[in-house]
Amino acid sequence: MLKSFLPNVVLLLAILLIPLIGNAADPIKPVAVINGKVIMQQDYDNYVKARTRQNSNKEVPDKQTLIEELIQRELLRQDAIGKKLDKKPEFARKLNYMRDNMLMASAMQEYLEQHPLEDATLREEYDRQIANIKVPKEYKVRHILLKTEKEAKDTITELSTGKDFGELAKERSMDSGSASKNGELGWITKQKVVPKFGEAMEKLEKGKYTPNPVQSKFGWHIIQLDDIRDVALPSFERVKDRIIDALQNRQMQKYVRDLREQAKIEIFK
């Protein structure tokens, strides 16, 4: 909740308002002067930080490009001031709205800083979630895909006489991708295949193939189960950020709930 909220409020304001904020920059290090307005090195540095935070997954443009952006922003700001747009009621309403959003974000940030999530708490939540997961199975299967039921039944008859599954897959399977690999589909879950294929695969014993062909929209399948295992569950480190998000969301709900319980609220209908 907080991570999705802050970029839309704090970082947006940081970028929008940088040219309006007085900075304690070194006066002997101007970056540009636009109609008498000096853009200091500190203004530039602040802008780079805001751009970096906003575009964390993208490369920040070079210095000349950033200076051009600052010049364009200052020109727009000056034009807006010249037209007295800052005096319009709508501007004041928007500014107050943005200020309120920053205050709310700051309140949430302070609350989270005062109630940090310990690693032990995160691991406890991870263990709780893992314990409640019904671990799905993965199946290592091969198949032969044929056009007609008769072709499939004839192939099953040949398998019953000792013909090699992989060789028949190479010779006859319409699935060229798996046919070249002796019919192998690799490790798959039931959710990754069409329902009838998944149901038949799930019922097989290791080392066995389907005694009857399985029809799907692709044709007629003969399925062989080579191995079965539990799906590997994600490690704590892999899901740690998601756990933090979930627990912080709960913290925010509690924070607002506590505020509401302490407040005097009247709702008029």
ABEGO torsion letter per residue (X at the ends): XAAAAAAAAAAAAAAAAAAABBBBBBAABBABBBGGBBBBAAAAAAAAAAAAAABAABBBBBAAAAAAAAAAAAAAAAAAAAAGAAABAAAAAAAAAAAAAAAAAAAAAAAAAABBBBAAAAAAAAAAAAAABBBBBBBBBBBBBBABAAAAAAAAAAAAAGBBAAAAAAAABABAAAAAAGGBAEBBBAAABBAAAAAAAAABBBGBBBABBBBBAAEBBBBBBABBBBBBBBBAAAAAAAAAAAAAAAAAAAAAAAAAAABBBBBBX
